[in-house]
Amino acid sequence: MFKIIPMMLIAIGVYIGMQYDDEIIDLFGQNTIDQIEEAVEDSKDDILDKLKDINE
């Protein structure tokens, strides 16, 4: 039961994000979206590096 609730919240968030994608870009501007995407990519790379270090 408690594992389902966070997945439902994530799914709702993704759905809302897809519905209002254009409005979000208009609100923040494309430059901000690019910065957010870049930060997400950097953090993904950092997490992968840390996982590789743990495995070694």
C-alpha positions as CSV (number, residue, x, y, z in Angstrom):
1,M,0.0,0.0,0.0
2,F,2.7,2.5,1.0
3,K,4.8,1.7,-2.0
4,I,2.0,2.4,-4.4
5,I,1.3,6.0,-3.2
6,P,4.7,7.5,-4.2
7,M,4.5,5.8,-7.6
8,M,1.1,7.3,-8.1
9,L,2.3,10.8,-7.1
10,I,5.2,10.5,-9.5
11,A,2.8,9.4,-12.3
12,I,0.5,12.3,-11.6
13,G,3.4,14.7,-11.6
14,V,4.7,13.4,-14.9
15,Y,1.2,13.6,-16.4
16,I,0.7,17.2,-15.2
17,G,4.2,18.1,-16.5
18,M,3.3,16.7,-19.9
19,Q,0.0,18.6,-20.0
20,Y,1.6,21.9,-19.1
21,D,5.0,21.6,-20.8
22,D,4.4,24.5,-23.1
23,E,3.2,26.8,-20.3
24,I,6.2,25.9,-18.2
25,I,8.5,26.8,-21.0
26,D,6.6,30.1,-21.5
27,L,6.8,30.7,-17.7
28,F,10.5,30.1,-17.2
29,G,11.9,30.6,-20.7
30,Q,13.7,28.0,-22.8
31,N,17.1,29.0,-21.3
32,T,16.0,28.0,-17.8
33,I,14.7,24.6,-19.1
34,D,18.1,24.0,-20.7
35,Q,19.9,24.8,-17.4
36,I,17.6,22.4,-15.5
37,E,18.2,19.6,-18.1
38,E,22.0,20.2,-17.9
39,A,21.9,20.1,-14.1
40,V,20.0,16.8,-14.2
41,E,22.5,15.3,-16.7
42,D,25.4,16.4,-14.5
43,S,23.8,14.9,-11.4
44,K,23.1,11.6,-13.2
45,D,26.8,11.4,-14.2
46,D,27.9,12.1,-10.6
47,I,25.6,9.4,-9.3
48,L,26.8,6.9,-11.9
49,D,30.5,7.7,-10.9
50,K,29.7,7.2,-7.2
51,L,28.0,3.9,-8.0
52,K,31.1,2.8,-10.0
53,D,33.4,3.8,-7.1
54,I,31.2,1.7,-4.6
55,N,31.3,-1.3,-6.9
56,E,35.1,-1.2,-7.2
